[in-house]
Amino acid sequence: MKIRQSSAVTRVSTGHVVMVLAGALGVLLTLSVVHAADHTRAVFAAAHDLAPGSVLDASAIRLTRVHANAAVNASLFGLEQRASLRGRVVTGSVAAGALLTRDNVRNASDGAAPRIMSLPKARAVDGALARGDRVDIIAVDHEQRQAQYVMHDVLVVDVDARGSGALSGASDDVTVTVDVDGASAPRLAAAVDTKVVSLVRTASAS
């Protein structure tokens, strides 16, 4: 009887061990599959359209998840860089949902950061004008009957046309905001102050 009982206990114990091992193996396999599937990284994107010169704050950025190789990941801003990202300046137009990269964001103290200027009562002499267009800026001196180019191929950051962000038809009562560099800003400011400024869409904007 003792021998039979020992055999029965051995069989039961072996069965339990096999079940436990099978269960553990199943858990490990499940965790392995989940880990393999979740190989994305949390990075920051634009929460809304960002114009050149925009300063990043909590309302301007949002988290999204991407699956990218090491080279692409190195150009992005991860969750661990949230604090350092705030206060930086956008150097080019970034559409809502687009990823923020080290190529389109600079420190505010960096001389490469862009400047923006608004041109009140600018004339869009060739018709429709919208954010993202590129224009040549012409200063017209009616008294001297002269006109000259002030800047070429300038990015339009915003158009004040009743909130639509676009201008249809010629107008002499619209404010257009453009992206300028440090050398051109004083020249443009002088033209705005003393002359009538007209904008012409460049071929690259069509």
Order of alpha helices (4+ residues) and beta strands (2+ residues): alpha-beta-beta-alpha-alpha-beta-beta-beta-beta-beta-beta-beta-beta-alpha-beta
